[in-house]
Amino acid sequence: MSLLEVSLQGTAGVLPIDVAFRAQAAPLVLVGPNGAGKTQTLMMILGATRPSHGRVTLDGTPLFNAGGRLDLPVEQRRIGFLPQRYALFPHLDVLANVGYGIAAPSREERRRLAREMLRELDAEALAPRRPSELSGGETQRVALARALASRPRALLLDEPLAAFDISLRRDMRRFLAERLRAWSLPTVVVTHDRADAEALDGDVVVLEGGAIVQRGRLAELAAHPATAFVKRLVSGADP
Amino acid sequence: MSAAPPAARRRAFLAIAWPGAIGLLSGLLLLLAALPIAGLLFSAPPRQLLAGLSDPLVLPALRLTVFTTTVSLLVILACGTPLAWVIARRTIQVGQVGRVGQASRTWRVLETLVELPVVLPPAVAGVALLLAFGRRGLLGPGLAAAGIGLPFTRAAVVVAQTFVAAPFYLQAAIAAFRRLDPDLILVARTLGASPPRLLFTVAIPISWPSLAGGAAMSWARALGEFGATLMFAGNMSGRTQTLPLAIYTALASDLRTAQSLSILLVAVAFALLVAIRAGARR
């Protein structure tokens, strides 16, 4: 059973952070108002910033341990990351984007594996295209393919739908929820959209001012909202 | 019948005076830019100019200039790219606990330092180079002990050109690396990219047009380098006499040769620029 355990405390940047949660096969949904420290938490898990205390453990292997002075660099943590706008490499075609993180003995082998991954996401036809020629949904598929092709042991997604038109979001959301469930990797998805939390159907962790104010299933949050933000979130209003 | 109200009169005056003033002032500067170029190109018949190119000064100076500026540019690219990358990374990375704020300040000071030669007058650069590498300079005794005399050699030409031209490339490269989307860099790292792979497969390819532009500026600056070269490397035909120095020498005896050389220098600079622009666009 794969498991991502996170416990982080300390300042990195402006906001003092104090969070602890575990993510298993079902996606963990991290919500909170702007400036609550959601992205900062992801940065700490990835190793892009370093908190003063805490630990990050993946499948029992420590990646970060402030006490033990262990701090694996980003490139050795094997955590896939999808930023808000997906950040496809603009100078590479889709196939090369997907192949970027594949450790293969030869160029041919890498391209074959990348093509395979694209096929798995029903996106093989996109292989020769440039990122600038992709629609929102296609960009999402390619970014997912790129992240998965590197065989990560966990996935972090930062507001994966926020940058796209509402008209696109429904399909992209369904696709994302479906695939994340199928891959059953420990996954953390940052969002502030109730519909995302609903579709992803995982535990919800609410972050405000750098600290966790409530956690549980969406229905539990709806029954006893702990803060005004949670109340707005579960009511479906734009929080 | 009363006269037009003052506001209307003022508007009528401005409608004539303002375009006139703009035309006059910008025309003066345009004239100053165009006349010398016209003088350079059209003040002598082409036959005379071609004859000027057969002066014995010309060929060695051309050869030396192409050689030294190429070496200078290679040095600038090889050393300047990693330096620009480090400076750009160190001065935008925020958030890490502890001494990073301090480190970032140190790198900013360093950035100012490496860009200083841009505002340094060439004569000052020449004196400074002599005081660093000259016989009585900082490194002079050490270099002498090793049997190396740098000033007034071909290597000194390269050192002078590199010193004055490097900042132009550095400025462009630092700015370009700083503009890179931080998400691209982070994603590349999560995909397992080592620091060198990050530089060579993400940072440089994406910044390529800006890097090429900076390289062109550096090359142009090295090509025209005069003051520092004269003071630090001297003006010896075939050894340290680059095209700008040859122009200076020719001017003393024959204005037409100086003119031919000047046109040649402009042509070389122009050709390099066009080549680099074309390369960057690919």
Chai-1 contact restraints between the chains, C-beta under 6 A:
chainA,res_idxA,chainB,res_idxB,connection_type,confidence,min_distance_angstrom,max_distance_angstrom,comment,restraint_id
A,A12,B,G95,contact,1.0,0.0,6.0,A-B,restraint_1
A,A12,B,V97,contact,1.0,0.0,6.0,A-B,restraint_2
A,G13,B,G95,contact,1.0,0.0,6.0,A-B,restraint_3
A,A48,B,L186,contact,1.0,0.0,6.0,A-B,restraint_4
A,T49,B,G95,contact,1.0,0.0,6.0,A-B,restraint_5
A,T49,B,Q96,contact,1.0,0.0,6.0,A-B,restraint_6
A,R50,B,Q96,contact,1.0,0.0,6.0,A-B,restraint_7
A,R50,B,V97,contact,1.0,0.0,6.0,A-B,restraint_8
A,S52,B,V97,contact,1.0,0.0,6.0,A-B,restraint_9
A,V74,B,R189,contact,1.0,0.0,6.0,A-B,restraint_10
A,V74,B,T190,contact,1.0,0.0,6.0,A-B,restraint_11
A,E75,B,R189,contact,1.0,0.0,6.0,A-B,restraint_12
A,E75,B,G192,contact,1.0,0.0,6.0,A-B,restraint_13
A,E75,B,A193,contact,1.0,0.0,6.0,A-B,restraint_14
A,F81,B,V187,contact,1.0,0.0,6.0,A-B,restraint_15
A,F81,B,T190,contact,1.0,0.0,6.0,A-B,restraint_16
A,P83,B,D183,contact,1.0,0.0,6.0,A-B,restraint_17
A,A87,B,D183,contact,1.0,0.0,6.0,A-B,restraint_18
A,A87,B,L184,contact,1.0,0.0,6.0,A-B,restraint_19
A,A87,B,V187,contact,1.0,0.0,6.0,A-B,restraint_20
A,H91,B,P205,contact,1.0,0.0,6.0,A-B,restraint_21
A,H91,B,I206,contact,1.0,0.0,6.0,A-B,restraint_22
A,Y100,B,L191,contact,1.0,0.0,6.0,A-B,restraint_23
A,G101,B,L191,contact,1.0,0.0,6.0,A-B,restraint_24
A,G101,B,G192,contact,1.0,0.0,6.0,A-B,restraint_25
A,S150,B,L191,contact,1.0,0.0,6.0,A-B,restraint_26
A,S150,B,G192,contact,1.0,0.0,6.0,A-B,restraint_27
